[in-house]
Amino acid sequence: MYSVDELLRRNLLAIFGERDSVARMKELEAIWLPDGIFVDPDGQYVGLDAINHRVKELQAQFAGFEFSERGQVNAMHGIGRLAWGFGPADNPGALTGVDIAVTRGGRLSALYAFID
């Protein structure tokens, strides 16, 4: 359905950057497989509800922070990576990291978030 580039960008901005839980869930349903797995340094989250809950936790922990892309998506054979920044408007790179995505059938099946 979607390219790896589009999936990574939409995931970063329209899921992790979306503060409205209902809108975020609609986007999760559109670009993630139902049994998708999100992994970050704090844990592994399986399924759309668990991913949605984890995003809500991160947003509450970092109120006022926004995500931004740092460079281009690199993709090959259904796998891609996107470097990102996360911070307030005056310091958008307060936190940085890289998302590694695995796709299947044009949707996200797994995403690994590495923090720099």
C-alpha positions as CSV (number, residue, x, y, z in Angstrom):
1,M,0.0,0.0,0.0
2,Y,2.7,2.6,1.0
3,S,6.4,3.0,0.3
4,V,8.9,2.6,3.1
5,D,9.7,6.3,2.9
6,E,6.0,7.3,3.4
7,L,5.5,4.8,6.2
8,L,8.5,6.1,8.2
9,R,7.5,9.8,7.7
10,R,3.8,9.2,8.5
11,N,4.7,7.1,11.6
12,L,7.0,9.8,12.9
13,L,4.7,12.8,12.3
14,A,1.2,11.5,12.1
15,I,1.5,8.9,14.9
16,F,4.3,9.8,17.3
17,G,3.7,13.5,16.6
18,E,-0.2,13.3,16.9
19,R,-1.6,14.3,20.2
20,D,-5.2,13.3,19.5
21,S,-5.6,9.7,20.4
22,V,-8.5,9.1,18.0
23,A,-6.7,10.6,15.0
24,R,-3.6,8.7,16.0
25,M,-5.4,5.4,16.1
26,K,-6.9,6.0,12.6
27,E,-3.4,6.5,11.3
28,L,-2.1,3.4,13.1
29,E,-4.9,1.3,11.5
30,A,-4.0,2.8,8.1
31,I,-0.2,2.2,8.1
32,W,0.5,-0.5,10.7
33,L,-0.3,-4.2,10.6
34,P,-2.6,-5.2,13.5
35,D,0.1,-7.3,15.1
36,G,2.8,-4.7,14.6
37,I,5.6,-4.4,17.1
38,F,7.2,-1.2,18.4
39,V,10.5,-1.5,20.3
40,D,12.2,1.3,22.2
41,P,14.8,1.2,25.1
42,D,12.0,0.9,27.6
43,G,10.2,-2.1,26.2
44,Q,8.3,-3.9,23.4
45,Y,4.8,-3.0,22.5
46,V,2.7,-5.4,20.4
47,G,-0.5,-4.4,18.6
48,L,-2.1,-1.1,17.8
49,D,-3.6,-0.4,21.2
50,A,-0.2,-1.0,22.9
51,I,1.6,1.2,20.4
52,N,-1.0,3.9,20.8
53,H,-0.7,3.8,24.6
54,R,3.1,4.0,24.4
55,V,2.9,7.1,22.2
56,K,0.5,8.7,24.7
57,E,3.0,7.9,27.6
58,L,5.9,9.4,25.6
59,Q,3.9,12.6,24.8
60,A,2.9,13.0,28.5
61,Q,6.6,12.6,29.6
62,F,7.8,15.1,27.1
63,A,5.1,17.8,27.0
64,G,5.8,20.5,24.4
65,F,8.2,18.4,22.4
66,E,7.7,17.8,18.7
67,F,9.3,15.4,16.3
68,S,11.3,16.5,13.2
69,E,13.1,14.6,10.5
70,R,16.9,14.8,10.4
71,G,17.8,13.8,6.8
72,Q,16.4,11.5,4.2
73,V,14.9,8.1,4.6
74,N,17.2,5.3,3.6
75,A,15.3,2.2,2.3
76,M,15.9,-1.1,0.7
77,H,13.9,-4.3,0.2
78,G,11.1,-3.3,2.6
79,I,13.4,-2.0,5.4
80,G,14.2,1.6,6.1
81,R,15.7,4.0,8.6
82,L,14.9,7.6,9.4
83,A,16.9,9.9,11.8
84,W,14.8,12.2,13.9
85,G,15.0,15.0,16.5
86,F,12.6,15.5,19.4
87,G,12.5,18.6,21.4
88,P,10.8,22.0,22.0
89,A,10.6,24.6,19.3
90,D,13.8,26.4,20.5
91,N,15.8,23.1,20.7
92,P,14.3,20.6,18.2
93,G,17.3,18.2,18.6
94,A,17.1,18.0,22.4
95,L,16.8,14.2,21.8
96,T,17.9,12.4,18.7
97,G,17.5,8.9,17.4
98,V,16.9,6.7,14.5
99,D,13.9,4.6,13.6
100,I,14.4,1.3,11.8
101,A,11.3,0.0,10.1
102,V,10.4,-3.4,8.7
103,T,7.5,-3.5,6.4
104,R,5.3,-6.2,4.9
105,G,2.7,-5.7,2.2
106,G,3.2,-1.9,2.2
107,R,2.5,-1.5,6.0
108,L,4.7,-1.4,9.1
109,S,5.2,-4.7,10.8
110,A,8.0,-3.6,13.2
111,L,9.7,-0.4,14.2
112,Y,12.8,-0.2,16.4
113,A,13.6,3.2,17.9
114,F,17.2,3.8,18.8
115,I,18.1,6.8,21.0
116,D,21.4,8.5,20.4
